[in-house]
């Protein structure tokens, strides 16, 4: 049976460019990189394990604060079974 016309999603396009930075020290530069792109706030999404206790994660948060970027955390991601 065909969907009613009012329930059909109209055609659209979505563009989501991605830039990835890798390497030693990148977490400590993340705030400056994001500020240069115009970001003012970010959401940090992690699990409850190693990442939130790591030096890299601490460096990331320090970098965001130094760049004046506000951040919030969602540290409750669970593993996919």
N, C-alpha and C positions, 0 to 999 in steps of 0.2 A: 504494500500500500504506500502511496506517495505521501511525503510530508506536506502538511499545509504550507502554503507559500509564506505565511507570516513566521514560520519556524525555521526557515532555511537561512543559513548564514550567507549574507551577501559577499560577493567576491571582495577580497582585500589583499594588500601586500604588507609584509612586515620585514623590516630590515634591522638586523642586530649585529653591527660590526663588532668584532672581538679583537682585542690586542692582548697578547700574553707576554709577560716578562719573566725570564728564567735566569737563575744564576745566583752566585754568592752575593749577599748584601741587598738583594732586590726587596726583601721585606722592609728593610730600613729606609728604602727610597720610595716605598709605595705611596706615602702621604704626598710627597712632592709630585710624583707622577699623576696621581688622581687630581690634585689641586690644579695642575697644569691643564687638565682636561675639563675643568670647571665643576668637579664634584664638590659638594658641600657636606654630604653625609653618606654613610655606607652601612650595610647590614653584614655582619660577620656570621657565617653559618658554619657550625662545626658539630662534631660529635662530642661526647663527654670525656673522651680519652686523652691520648697523647697530645694532640694538637693544642688544646687549650692550656697545656702545661709546658709547651715548648718555648725555647728561646726565640725562635722565629716568630711565633705568634705574639710574644711580648714585644719584639722589635716592631712588628707590624702596628700594634696598638700605639706604641710610643711615636712612631712615624706619623700616624694619622693625627694624633694630638698635636705634635709639633707643627703640622701643616694647617692646623685649625679645622680639621675635618671631624665632624661629630660622627660617632659610631654607636651602634647598638649590637648586641649579641643574641643569637639564637643557638645556644650550645646543647641542643637536644636531638640532633639527628641520630637516628638509629640505623643499624646495618640492614641492608636489604636481604631478606632471607633467601 
